[in-house]
């Protein structure tokens, strides 16, 4: 029988993976936007890149975390059922679930608002980069659950 409520290690792992998703996702999104400015010939000094990235990480958290956190939560729940059913390579299952969470959330935003709400996802390289962040977050969740459960 599968537990319905998460245990302490799952909750802590989810929170850590979500923080990772938000921080790295916001940084990736910012760097893609700055890259578009550079392509237009606008000079962006390194200090401005760093300041903008840090501001986006801080101020983008509520919106980015709510939107992508919801998708990530659903993906980790579904991933836990699939990993329990498959019983092999849970890290891969959760990484794929994180990748899918980002992709589905980005597609859902596009379908709902008829525009790409996250600037980095307007092109395939940015879209895939954000999905890879989701995959890394899913892997981090799985690795942390495994480590915290053993200790």
N, C-alpha and C positions, 0 to 999 in steps of 0.2 A: 504494500500500500504506500502511495506517495503522500508525503506531508503536504498539507495545504498552506500552512503558514511557514514563512522562511525562518531559518535558524539565525543565530547571532552572526555566524561567519558569513552567511549569504547576505545579510543586511549590510555588514561592514564592507564586504567585497563590492556590493553594488554601489554603495556611496563612493568608495574610492574610484571605481571604474567610471562612474558618472562625472566625478570631478575631473578625472583624466580626459574624458570625452569633451567636457565643456572647455577646459583650458586649451587643449591641443586643437580642438575644432575651431575655437575662436581665433587662435593664433594662425591657423592655416587659412581661414577665411580672410583675415586681415592681410596676410602676405599676398594672397591672390589679388585683393583689391589694390594694394600698393603696386603690385606687378603691372596692373592695368594702367596706373598712373605713370609708371616708368615707360611703358610702351608708347604713351602719348608724348614722351619727351620731358616730362616733369621730373626735376631732380628732387629726390627724397633722401635726405641724409640719414645715416644709420641711426642717429639719436632720435630722429622723428619716427623712423620705423619702429624702434624699441618703445618709445612713448605711446605711439598709436596702438601697438600690439597690447601693451599692458592696460591701456584704457579700454580697449575692446574686450579684453579678458574680464575686466571688472564690471563694465557697464552692459556687456552683452549677456552676462550670466543669467539674469532672470528670464529673459525671452528664449535664449538659446537652450538653457537648461530645461525649461518647461516643454518646449516643442520637442527637442530631441530626447529629453529624459523620458517622456511618455512613451515614445517609440522604443527606446532602449529597454525600458521596464518590460514592455510587452514581449520584446524579443528575448530577453533573458528568461522570462517565465516559460515561453514556448521552447526555448533552447534547453531548459532544464528537463522538460518532459521528453524532448527528442533525445537528449544525452542519456537519460534514464532508460529509454527504450532501446537505443542503439548499443549502449554500454561500452563503446570503444571511442577513442579519440575525442573526449569531451572538449578539449581545448579547441579543436577544429570546429566542432558544432557551435560553440559559443562565439568564435571568431566569425563564422559565417552568419550567425544570428545578428551580431553587431553590424556587419557589413549590410545585411538586408534591412536592418532597422534604419540606418541612415538613408539607404536608397529609397525605401518605401516612404519615409518621412519627406524626403525631398520631392519625390514624385507627387505625394499627396498635397504638399504645399503648392506645387505648380498647378495641379488640377483644381484646387480649391480657390486660388486667387488669380489664376490665369497669368501668372508671372512667376519668375524665379525669385523668391524672397531672399535667399542667401546668395549674395553676389558671386561668391566663389563657384557656385554650382551652375553658373550660366554656360560654362564650357565643360567638355568632358574631362579634362585633366583636373579641374577643381572638383567636379562631381566625384570622380574616382578617388581623389585625395581625401575628401570628407568621408567617403565610404570606407577607405582604409583606416581612417581614424576610428570609425565605428568597429571595424574588425579588431584593431589593436585593443580597444576598450573591452570588447567581448572576451578576447584572450586574457586580458588583465583580470577580468572578473573571474574567469575559470581558474586561472593560476592562483589568485588570492583565496578563492574558496578552498581549493585543494590544500594550500599551505596552512590556512587557518584551521581547517578541519583536522589536519595531522597534528597540530601543536596543542 
